[in-house]
Amino acid sequence: MIDVEICIDCTNLTTALKSAEAALEGGARRIECCKDMVIGGTTPDLTILQKIVDLVGGKIEVVVMIRPRGGDFTFNRTDRMTMLTDAQQIIALGVDGIVFGSLDGDRVDEVLCEEIALYASYNGVKNTFHRAFDALSDPFAALEFLEETRFQRVLTSGTAWGSSLSAVDGLSNIKEFASEFPRLEFVVGGGVSSENVQAIVQGMANTKFSLHAYSSVLENGVTSAEKVKHLVELAQKTR
């Protein structure tokens, strides 16, 4: 069984709830809740998150992005304090996981990431390092740190952050990461769709991975249950 994660835009309450229900109906394993997807995603509002947890919590895994702003992944003191506070408040809502990342130049910001990851872990919440990973100069050194610091997942396209390439282009890199670090789950994201999901699944054979989709399962700005179902069915069929 290949887990499929659907990213949903939680900027608007009505859209967020419809998208969460559609992802569940379509057979996704989990949803990633983000706000402001037009700028790559930021931390959603707590009131919307609580309603999502109330609606689908326990039926589908709910993970939440923690990112105080768009732009780069190097955060100042105010940003860092916001991330710590947001993590504590979001975890208290009863979510299953958090998705975050912070850099110090082109390396992992080990101090902040370790603090948030350990807090989440102590509270039974899983940690995913998001696509800030694709902006690192030495991903293998970063993976050693992440594995040691109670991260369970890494979201990556296997290509450089900011490039126009998709996860299909980065498959060889992701598979190498997964082969070197088999305890981590690699969440393959970046242009994943029904058109390329079979190639991705075949390319990631014999590794620990899941799939992450957003724009390819949208219909008029809302997640489509039918498109999610089609993606999930193709992923399982290929396996």
SULCORRA-V650925 format. One line per field, one symbol per residue. psi: psi as a letter, one per 20 degrees, with the letter a starting at -180 (. if undefined). Layout:
BEGIN
psi=???
END
This chain:
BEGIN
psi=pppppppqokhpgggghghghggghijqhrqppqqliikipaprqhhgghhgghgipihqpoqppooirabajoqagggghggggggghghiikrhrqorqpqndkrpnhgghgggghggghjkpqpppajhhijqhnhhgghggghikkphqppqijrppirjqrhhhjghgghgghhhmihqpoooqnjprhhjhhhgghhjqkrorrqpqehijqokjqpphghgggggghghhh.
END
